[in-house]
Each structure stands twice: as structure tokens, then as C-alpha cells.
Amino acid sequence: MTMEIGSKAPDFTLQDTEGEEVTLSDFEEKVNVVVLFFPLAFSNTCTNELCTARDNMKLYNSLDAKIIGISVDSFFCLREFKKSENLNFTLLSDFNKQVSTKYNALYDDYYGMKGVSKRASFVVDKQGTIRFQEILDDSSELPNFKAIQKTLSDLS
């Protein structure tokens, strides 16, 4: 599936760190959503990325945005990652790789591991429309947080 800016974001339901289901479309008409796919919990760049989001939560709140992090790690692993880094936003497990696949954010081979999420970011507005997307092939790069924030600012 090819996604373009202005297209409807593929809906999904995944388990959070407590095993509860979270559905993207439940946020429509309520809040903008920043979806951050990341390869693996506890890796250096992923920790840096998610801690950057954590440290800017007041800004995201002021822009009426919710952050959701997604990886193929189990929700048990993500629970420990969230706790160890004191992350103040939702982490979801795409253990079966369905959502990463829908969003074209999945490596076929990542250092010998099959089916790991790419580092990718999407801004989904209150109508469920994609307003920003960035899919990085180089997992050592961080998302363009400035562009994400500008997109959110433009939606306000």
C-alpha cells in the first residue's frame, strides 16, 4: 500500500504495555497523533528518539498531539522499556508485524533479523488523515522532529 500526504491513515488496533488494546481511529475528532515506529526497544538510537519525544511532551500537549510509539517488541518488553526510560506516552506492540507492514515501515532483513520496524514517523490529524510521513532506511538517523512539530503547529 502506498500512502501519500492527504490520504486516510490505515487504522490499527495493537496492545499497549499493559496488554490493553489501543485503536488509532479512537483518537479521531479528539487529538492529532504522532506515530513513531522504531526498530527495537533498549537500542541506543531508539532510546534517544523516544527520550527526545518524552522530553518534549509539553510541546506536543500544547499542539494537541498524542505520541504513540510502535515496535515489533512484545508488550512485555515494551513495558520494561517504558518503565526504565520513564516514557510518558503510549507504546504499542506490533509483534505480528501487521501495522508496520501496512505503513511500509518494515525491514525485510535487519542485521539478520526478519521483520523489524523501520524508524518512521507519521502525523495523523484529527480527521485521520496523514499530514506528515518520513520512513528512514538508515536506522541510525532520528526522525525530523522539527518537521513533525511544524506540521502539528500548522494544524493548530
N, C-alpha and C positions, 0 to 999 in steps of 0.2 A: 504494500500500500504506500503510495506516495502522498505525503502530506505537504500542504502549502499554507503559507500565512493566509489567514482568512477562511480556512476550511474548518469544519467541525472536528474537535479533538475526539479521537476514539475513546469511548467510555471504557472503564475498567472497574473491577472490584478486586481488592487484594487484602491480605491480612496485615494488620499493624503489629507492633511489638508485644501486644497483649493477646494476639490471636483474634482480634475483632475485625470484622470486615469494614473496609472503607471504600466508598464508591465515588469516583470523580464527579459524576453528574449531580450528586447530592449537594455540591457547592454552588451549582448554577443559581443565579439570581441573588447570591449571598456574598460571594467573595471571589476575587481573582486568585488563580492558583499558579504557583511556580512549581513545576515538576522537574526534579533533579535526579536523573538516572546516574548511578555511579557504579564502577566495577565491583569493588569488594570492600566490605567493612574492615576497619583496622589497618588498611594500607595507607601509606603516607599522604599521597595526593588526595585520596578520598577523605581522609580525616581533615586535611587542610581545607578542602572545599566545604565540607559540612560545618566545620567550626567557623568558617567565614560567614556562612548563612546564619548560624547561631548568633554570632557577634553583631549582626546587622538586623536582628529581629525587630527592633523598634522602628527601623526604617520601613521594613516590609509591612508591619502592622499599620503604619501611617499611610501606606499606599494601598491599604485594604487588600492585602495579599496573604495567602496561606502558603507555606512551604511544605512540599511533600518530597521526601527522598525515597528512591526506589532502587533496590539492587536484587540480585538473584540469591543473596544470602537467605538462610532460613530466618523466620521471625524470632527464633531463639537467639541466634547470633546477633541480629539487629537489636534485640532488647539489651544485650550486654554492651554493644557498641554505643547505643543511645545513652545508657547509664554511665559508661566510662568517660564519655565526652560531654556529658551534661547537655545533650541536644534538646532544644526546646520546641521541636516540631515533629511531625509525624514521619516515621519511617515505615515503608511497606515492603513486604517480601514478594518478589516476583520469582519465587523458587522454580516454578514451572515454565518460566521464560515467555509466557504468552503476551504480556504487556510490552516487554522490551522488543519483542518481535513486531507487534502492532505499530510501535513507534520507530521502527527501523533503527533501533538502538541496541543491537546485539552483535557482539563479535562471534564469528564462526569459530575462531581459534584465538585464545588469549593466553599466551605463554604456555601452550599445551592444554589449557582448559577449554572445554567446548561449551559455548553458550554463556558468555559473561556479558553483562550490560556494558555498553559503551558509556562514556561520560557524555551526557546530553542534557540539554535544558530546554524547557518549553514554558511559555507563559500562556495560560488559558484564561480568557476573560470570563466575566460573569454570565455570558451567554453560551459558554462552552466552545468558543472559537479560539483557534490558535493565533496568537498575536506576535509570537517570537519563537524561533526554534534555532538550536545550534547542536549539531551532532559532531562530536570530535572523534577522529580516528586515532589521534595520539592521546593516550590516557594520562600522560604526564602534564597535559595542559589543563588549566582551570577554565570553567565557564566564563563568559564575558559578563560578569556581574553588573558592570556599568550599563551595558546594553539592556540587560534584564530590568534594571531599576528605571532606566529611561522609558522603556516600554510600559512599565507599570505607572510611571508618572504621567505618561501621555493618556492613559486610560482613566485617570482621576478627573 
